[in-house]
Amino acid sequence: MIVLSHIKGHELAGFGGPIKNLAMGCAPPAGKQAQHCARPLYVLEKCTGCGRCVPVCPGDAITLDKTRNGQRARIDHACCIGCFECMTICPSNAIEVDWETEIPEFIERMVEYAFGVVKGKEQKTGYMNFLLRITPDCDCVPWSDVSIVPDIGILASRDPVAIDAASSELVNPAEGKKGSFLLQNHEKGKDTFRGIWKNTDGYRQIL
């Protein structure tokens, strides 16, 4: 198995490399859902009732309810599958998650699935990471932004943890691009991915 990974930011995982790609790409649908068992919390006062979250929800868990102040979205947690498409698309950041308790567990489950994929195949797996056009969002969404750092190059390894660690350690010394989605940590040596997604720690995948 050859795992080709474009290094990029990720709203929940912090950043995406082969560990994330193994976990998500090689898990069956039930496994993907098990990894995403964290659930979004709805922040009522920020919702504008635009309705963009409704059609992207694969579980039909979101409806628009009429209130005294207009329409507001409502999430049925019994139907929610934890994909966070609603959170990604919300223009007013009205959908939130319990970052301190839910997301560390999400990352740990993701790492466990990645380990399960390669177990017994350690000598039959190779990895290539493309540190080119390093964007803030996951490639699974149909939009993103300009690169957050200059292009760095291509890495190869037989170890997914080592190549993810090396990728992170090459991105952080790079000077962040101002005017990009990188809002802080532009200085060389700062945690670049934490400068995009401040609520999650991508390096937790590696530790």
C-alpha positions as a Markdown table, in Angstrom:
| # | Residue | x | y | z |
|---|---|---|---|---|
| 1 | Met | 0.0 | 0.0 | 0.0 |
| 2 | Ile | 1.3 | 3.4 | -1.0 |
| 3 | Val | -0.3 | 6.3 | 1.0 |
| 4 | Leu | -0.1 | 9.7 | -0.8 |
| 5 | Ser | -1.0 | 12.6 | 1.4 |
| 6 | His | -1.4 | 16.3 | 0.8 |
| 7 | Ile | -0.5 | 18.1 | 4.1 |
| 8 | Lys | -3.2 | 20.6 | 5.0 |
| 9 | Gly | -5.0 | 22.0 | 8.0 |
| 10 | His | -8.1 | 20.3 | 9.4 |
| 11 | Glu | -10.7 | 21.9 | 11.7 |
| 12 | Leu | -11.0 | 18.9 | 14.0 |
| 13 | Ala | -7.8 | 17.0 | 13.7 |
| 14 | Gly | -5.5 | 20.1 | 13.5 |
| 15 | Phe | -3.8 | 18.9 | 10.4 |
| 16 | Gly | -4.3 | 16.1 | 7.9 |
| 17 | Gly | -1.5 | 13.7 | 6.8 |
| 18 | Pro | -1.2 | 9.9 | 6.4 |
| 19 | Ile | -2.5 | 9.1 | 10.0 |
| 20 | Lys | -5.7 | 10.9 | 9.3 |
| 21 | Asn | -5.9 | 9.6 | 5.7 |
| 22 | Leu | -5.4 | 6.0 | 6.9 |
| 23 | Ala | -8.1 | 6.3 | 9.6 |
| 24 | Met | -10.7 | 8.0 | 7.4 |
| 25 | Gly | -9.8 | 6.5 | 4.0 |
| 26 | Cys | -9.5 | 2.9 | 5.1 |
| 27 | Ala | -12.3 | 2.6 | 7.6 |
| 28 | Pro | -15.7 | 1.2 | 6.5 |
| 29 | Pro | -18.7 | 3.6 | 6.9 |
| 30 | Ala | -19.5 | 2.3 | 10.4 |
| 31 | Gly | -15.8 | 3.0 | 11.3 |
| 32 | Lys | -16.0 | 6.5 | 10.0 |
| 33 | Gln | -19.1 | 7.1 | 12.0 |
| 34 | Ala | -17.5 | 5.6 | 15.1 |
| 35 | Gln | -14.6 | 8.0 | 14.8 |
| 36 | His | -16.9 | 10.9 | 14.4 |
| 37 | Cys | -19.0 | 10.2 | 17.5 |
| 38 | Ala | -18.3 | 13.7 | 18.8 |
| 39 | Arg | -21.4 | 15.8 | 18.4 |
| 40 | Pro | -21.8 | 19.5 | 17.5 |
| 41 | Leu | -23.4 | 21.9 | 20.0 |
| 42 | Tyr | -25.6 | 24.6 | 18.7 |
| 43 | Val | -25.1 | 28.2 | 19.7 |
| 44 | Leu | -28.5 | 29.8 | 19.3 |
| 45 | Glu | -27.6 | 33.5 | 19.5 |
| 46 | Lys | -25.2 | 33.4 | 16.6 |
| 47 | Cys | -27.6 | 31.7 | 14.1 |
| 48 | Thr | -28.9 | 33.9 | 11.3 |
| 49 | Gly | -31.3 | 31.3 | 9.9 |
| 50 | Cys | -29.6 | 31.2 | 6.6 |
| 51 | Gly | -30.3 | 27.5 | 6.2 |
| 52 | Arg | -27.0 | 26.5 | 4.6 |
| 53 | Cys | -26.5 | 23.7 | 7.1 |
| 54 | Val | -29.8 | 21.9 | 6.2 |
| 55 | Pro | -28.9 | 20.5 | 2.8 |
| 56 | Val | -25.4 | 19.4 | 3.7 |
| 57 | Cys | -26.5 | 17.3 | 6.7 |
| 58 | Pro | -26.3 | 13.6 | 5.6 |
| 59 | Gly | -28.4 | 12.5 | 8.6 |
| 60 | Asp | -31.2 | 15.0 | 8.1 |
| 61 | Ala | -30.6 | 16.1 | 11.6 |
| 62 | Ile | -31.1 | 19.8 | 11.1 |
| 63 | Thr | -34.3 | 21.7 | 10.6 |
| 64 | Leu | -35.2 | 25.4 | 10.6 |
| 65 | Asp | -37.6 | 26.4 | 13.3 |
| 66 | Lys | -39.6 | 29.7 | 13.4 |
| 67 | Thr | -38.9 | 31.9 | 16.4 |
| 68 | Arg | -39.9 | 35.4 | 17.4 |
| 69 | Asn | -36.7 | 36.7 | 15.9 |
| 70 | Gly | -37.0 | 34.7 | 12.6 |
| 71 | Gln | -35.7 | 31.3 | 11.6 |
| 72 | Arg | -33.2 | 29.4 | 13.7 |
| 73 | Ala | -31.6 | 26.0 | 13.0 |
| 74 | Arg | -32.1 | 23.1 | 15.4 |
| 75 | Ile | -30.0 | 19.9 | 15.6 |
| 76 | Asp | -31.6 | 16.6 | 16.4 |
| 77 | His | -28.8 | 14.9 | 18.3 |
| 78 | Ala | -30.5 | 11.5 | 17.9 |
| 79 | Cys | -30.0 | 11.8 | 14.1 |
| 80 | Cys | -26.6 | 13.6 | 14.1 |
| 81 | Ile | -23.8 | 11.4 | 12.9 |
| 82 | Gly | -21.0 | 13.8 | 13.9 |
| 83 | Cys | -19.7 | 14.6 | 10.4 |
| 84 | Phe | -19.5 | 18.4 | 11.2 |
| 85 | Glu | -20.4 | 19.4 | 7.7 |
| 86 | Cys | -22.8 | 21.9 | 9.3 |
| 87 | Met | -20.0 | 23.4 | 11.4 |
| 88 | Thr | -17.7 | 23.7 | 8.4 |
| 89 | Ile | -20.3 | 25.5 | 6.2 |
| 90 | Cys | -21.9 | 27.8 | 8.8 |
| 91 | Pro | -21.0 | 31.4 | 7.8 |
| 92 | Ser | -21.7 | 32.8 | 11.3 |
| 93 | Asn | -19.9 | 30.2 | 13.4 |
| 94 | Ala | -23.1 | 29.4 | 15.1 |
| 95 | Ile | -22.3 | 25.7 | 15.5 |
| 96 | Glu | -19.8 | 24.8 | 18.2 |
| 97 | Val | -18.3 | 21.7 | 19.8 |
| 98 | Asp | -17.0 | 20.8 | 23.2 |
| 99 | Trp | -13.3 | 21.1 | 22.2 |
| 100 | Glu | -11.8 | 20.1 | 25.5 |
| 101 | Thr | -13.6 | 16.8 | 25.9 |
| 102 | Glu | -14.8 | 15.7 | 22.5 |
| 103 | Ile | -11.9 | 16.5 | 20.2 |
| 104 | Pro | -9.0 | 14.8 | 22.0 |
| 105 | Glu | -11.1 | 11.6 | 22.1 |
| 106 | Phe | -11.9 | 12.0 | 18.4 |
| 107 | Ile | -8.1 | 12.3 | 17.6 |
| 108 | Glu | -7.3 | 9.2 | 19.7 |
| 109 | Arg | -10.0 | 7.2 | 18.0 |
| 110 | Met | -8.6 | 8.3 | 14.6 |
| 111 | Val | -5.1 | 7.2 | 15.6 |
| 112 | Glu | -6.4 | 3.8 | 16.8 |
| 113 | Tyr | -8.1 | 3.2 | 13.4 |
| 114 | Ala | -4.9 | 4.2 | 11.5 |
| 115 | Phe | -2.9 | 1.7 | 13.7 |
| 116 | Gly | -5.5 | -1.0 | 12.9 |
| 117 | Val | -5.1 | -0.4 | 9.1 |
| 118 | Val | -1.3 | -0.9 | 9.1 |
| 119 | Lys | -1.0 | -3.6 | 11.7 |
| 120 | Gly | 0.6 | -6.6 | 10.1 |
| 121 | Lys | 1.5 | -4.6 | 7.0 |
| 122 | Glu | 4.4 | -2.5 | 8.4 |
| 123 | Gln | 6.9 | -3.8 | 5.8 |
| 124 | Lys | 4.4 | -3.5 | 3.0 |
| 125 | Thr | 3.4 | 0.2 | 3.3 |
| 126 | Gly | 5.1 | 3.3 | 2.1 |
| 127 | Tyr | 4.2 | 7.0 | 2.6 |
| 128 | Met | 4.7 | 10.2 | 0.5 |
| 129 | Asn | 3.7 | 13.6 | 2.0 |
| 130 | Phe | 3.3 | 16.5 | -0.4 |
| 131 | Leu | 4.1 | 19.7 | 1.5 |
| 132 | Leu | 2.8 | 21.8 | -1.5 |
| 133 | Arg | 0.1 | 24.4 | -1.5 |
| 134 | Ile | -0.5 | 23.8 | 2.2 |
| 135 | Thr | -4.1 | 25.0 | 2.7 |
| 136 | Pro | -6.1 | 25.6 | 5.9 |
| 137 | Asp | -9.0 | 23.2 | 5.2 |
| 138 | Cys | -9.3 | 19.5 | 4.5 |
| 139 | Asp | -9.3 | 18.5 | 0.9 |
| 140 | Cys | -12.7 | 16.9 | 1.5 |
| 141 | Val | -14.4 | 20.3 | 1.3 |
| 142 | Pro | -15.0 | 21.9 | -2.1 |
| 143 | Trp | -13.4 | 25.2 | -0.9 |
| 144 | Ser | -10.3 | 26.4 | 0.9 |
| 145 | Asp | -8.0 | 29.3 | 0.9 |
| 146 | Val | -4.5 | 30.3 | -0.3 |
| 147 | Ser | -1.5 | 28.5 | 1.0 |
| 148 | Ile | -0.6 | 29.4 | 4.6 |
| 149 | Val | 3.2 | 28.9 | 4.1 |
| 150 | Pro | 5.5 | 28.6 | 1.1 |
| 151 | Asp | 5.8 | 25.3 | -0.7 |
| 152 | Ile | 8.3 | 23.0 | 1.1 |
| 153 | Gly | 8.7 | 19.8 | -0.9 |
| 154 | Ile | 7.9 | 16.1 | -0.9 |
| 155 | Leu | 8.8 | 13.6 | 1.9 |
| 156 | Ala | 8.9 | 9.8 | 1.8 |
| 157 | Ser | 9.0 | 7.2 | 4.6 |
| 158 | Arg | 7.9 | 3.8 | 5.7 |
| 159 | Asp | 6.6 | 5.2 | 9.1 |
| 160 | Pro | 3.4 | 7.3 | 9.2 |
| 161 | Val | 4.2 | 8.8 | 12.6 |
| 162 | Ala | 7.7 | 9.8 | 11.6 |
| 163 | Ile | 6.6 | 11.4 | 8.3 |
| 164 | Asp | 3.7 | 13.3 | 10.0 |
| 165 | Ala | 6.1 | 14.5 | 12.7 |
| 166 | Ala | 8.7 | 15.6 | 10.0 |
| 167 | Ser | 6.0 | 17.4 | 8.1 |
| 168 | Ser | 4.8 | 19.3 | 11.1 |
| 169 | Glu | 8.4 | 20.2 | 12.0 |
| 170 | Leu | 9.1 | 21.5 | 8.5 |
| 171 | Val | 5.9 | 23.6 | 8.4 |
| 172 | Asn | 6.4 | 25.3 | 11.7 |
| 173 | Pro | 9.8 | 26.8 | 10.9 |
| 174 | Ala | 8.4 | 28.3 | 7.7 |
| 175 | Glu | 7.2 | 31.9 | 7.8 |
| 176 | Gly | 3.4 | 32.1 | 7.7 |
| 177 | Lys | 1.8 | 34.0 | 4.8 |
| 178 | Lys | 0.0 | 37.1 | 6.0 |
| 179 | Gly | -3.3 | 37.7 | 4.3 |
| 180 | Ser | -4.1 | 34.0 | 4.3 |
| 181 | Phe | -6.5 | 32.2 | 6.7 |
| 182 | Leu | -3.5 | 31.9 | 9.1 |
| 183 | Leu | -4.6 | 34.6 | 11.6 |
| 184 | Gln | -1.8 | 34.2 | 14.1 |
| 185 | Asn | 1.5 | 32.3 | 14.7 |
| 186 | His | 3.1 | 33.8 | 11.5 |
| 187 | Glu | 6.5 | 33.8 | 13.1 |
| 188 | Lys | 9.0 | 31.1 | 12.3 |
| 189 | Gly | 8.9 | 28.3 | 14.8 |
| 190 | Lys | 5.3 | 28.9 | 16.0 |
| 191 | Asp | 2.7 | 26.2 | 15.8 |
| 192 | Thr | 1.4 | 27.0 | 12.3 |
| 193 | Phe | -1.6 | 24.7 | 12.3 |
| 194 | Arg | -2.6 | 25.9 | 15.8 |
| 195 | Gly | -2.6 | 29.4 | 14.3 |
| 196 | Ile | -5.4 | 28.3 | 12.0 |
| 197 | Trp | -7.4 | 26.0 | 14.3 |
| 198 | Lys | -6.6 | 27.3 | 17.8 |
| 199 | Asn | -9.0 | 24.9 | 19.6 |
| 200 | Thr | -7.4 | 21.6 | 18.5 |
| 201 | Asp | -3.9 | 20.2 | 18.7 |
| 202 | Gly | -2.8 | 18.3 | 15.6 |
| 203 | Tyr | 0.4 | 17.1 | 17.2 |
| 204 | Arg | -1.7 | 14.9 | 19.5 |
| 205 | Gln | -1.8 | 12.5 | 16.5 |
| 206 | Ile | 2.0 | 12.0 | 16.8 |
| 207 | Leu | 2.6 | 11.9 | 20.5 |
